[in-house]
Amino acid sequence: MSTATMTSKGQITIPSIVRAALGVEAGDRVEFVQVEPGRFELVAATQSVTSLRGLVRKPAAPVTIAAMNGAIAVHGAKAR
């Protein structure tokens, strides 16, 4: 198990073995995710936007502006 010490400014240095396992380098972002009260996981937030490609499928047929406006009007009215 790796440990780190927090400075008076609230900063820590992530041990090199942990950085290597996460694949993070200087300038990369990490997220702290609460998994239960008092317990967090450190997650590398280094995926590029291009990794999201293909996540949302294209509609079978193009949607017109009028159809979009109609859907917004109907569903927006229900939300109020």
C-alpha positions in Angstrom: 0.0 0.0 0.0 1.3 3.5 -0.9 0.8 6.5 1.4 1.2 10.2 1.0 1.4 13.2 3.4 -0.8 16.3 3.0 1.0 19.7 3.3 -0.4 22.6 5.2 -1.8 23.9 1.9 -3.8 20.7 1.4 -1.6 19.3 -1.3 -0.3 15.7 -1.7 2.1 14.1 -4.0 0.7 10.9 -5.6 3.3 8.2 -5.2 5.1 7.2 -8.4 3.8 3.6 -8.3 0.2 4.9 -8.2 0.8 7.5 -11.0 2.2 4.7 -13.1 -0.8 2.4 -12.4 -3.2 5.2 -13.3 -1.3 6.3 -16.3 -1.3 9.9 -15.2 1.5 12.5 -15.9 2.1 16.1 -14.9 -0.9 18.2 -16.1 -3.4 15.3 -16.2 -6.6 15.5 -14.1 -7.8 13.1 -11.5 -11.2 12.8 -9.9 -12.1 11.9 -6.3 -15.2 9.8 -6.3 -17.0 9.1 -3.0 -17.9 5.4 -2.8 -19.3 5.5 0.8 -19.1 8.0 3.6 -15.4 8.6 4.5 -14.1 6.6 1.5 -13.0 7.9 -1.9 -11.5 6.5 -5.0 -9.0 8.3 -7.1 -9.8 8.0 -10.8 -7.7 9.2 -13.7 -9.7 11.7 -15.9 -7.4 11.5 -18.8 -9.7 10.1 -21.6 -9.8 12.2 -24.7 -13.1 13.4 -26.1 -12.5 11.2 -29.2 -13.0 8.1 -26.9 -16.7 9.1 -26.7 -17.1 8.6 -30.5 -20.0 6.2 -31.3 -21.5 6.5 -27.8 -24.7 8.1 -29.3 -26.2 6.6 -32.4 -27.4 8.7 -35.3 -31.1 8.8 -35.8 -32.5 6.6 -38.7 -33.9 9.7 -40.4 -32.8 13.3 -40.1 -35.0 15.3 -37.6 -36.3 18.7 -38.9 -36.1 21.9 -36.9 -39.9 22.0 -36.8 -40.0 18.5 -35.2 -37.3 19.5 -32.7 -39.3 22.6 -31.7 -42.5 20.6 -31.4 -40.8 18.1 -29.1 -39.4 20.9 -27.0 -42.8 22.6 -26.7 -44.5 19.3 -25.7 -42.0 18.1 -23.2 -41.1 21.5 -21.9 -44.8 22.1 -21.1 -44.9 18.8 -19.2 -41.9 19.8 -17.1 -43.7 22.8 -15.7 
